[in-house]
């Protein structure tokens, strides 16, 4: 089975999404149509310090 064909369980996916930074990274990637770099993601996460642990903005 190739990497593109591998699937993860729903439980694993939900466990991965319990981490706030992972959710923020996924949101950023999903919202950026022209791509993003690791440096841009880092800057975005540094600027996201005003987020509650549940992902809401202060």
HELIX and SHEET records of a PDB file:
HELIX    1   1 UNK A    3  UNK A    5  5                                   3    
HELIX    2   2 UNK A   10  UNK A   16  1                                   7    
HELIX    3   3 UNK A   20  UNK A   31  1                                  12    
HELIX    4   4 UNK A   38  UNK A   47  1                                  10    
HELIX    5   5 UNK A   48  UNK A   50  5                                   3    
END                                                                             
